[in-house]
Amino acid sequence: MARQEAFSARLIEAMARTGMKQADVIHTASKYGGRLGKSQVSQYANGKTVPRRPVGEVLADVLGVPAA
């Protein structure tokens, strides 16, 4: 559970830093070849689940943060 909460906190922080909302992340991800759904991003932001590596890399690209 701690891993999910940590990812959620990092995601929310990165979104705040870039001024992006969940819908912005979803839209921008499509430009990077990623397909994200509203429910999917919501679950990441709410700490319910953690994305697999390829999705995490797309999120990192979108938000301009390291994937690690």
HUNORZI-V353919 format. One line per field, one symbol per residue. ss: DSSP state (H for helix, E for strand, - for the rest). phi: phi as a letter, one per 40 degrees, with the letter a starting at -180 (. if undefined). psi: psi as a letter, one per 20 degrees, with the letter a starting at -180 (. if undefined). A space follows every 10 residues. Layout:
ss = ???
phi = ???
psi = ???
This chain:
ss = -HHHHHHHHH HHHHHHHH-- -HHHHHHHHH H------HHH HHHHH----- --HHHHHHHH HHH-----
phi = .ccccccdcc ccccccccgc bdccccccdc ccgcbbbccd ccccccgcab ccdcccccdc cccgbccc
psi = hhgghggggh ggghgghikq rghgggghhh hjjqoqrggg hghghjkhrp qrghhhhggg ggikrqh.
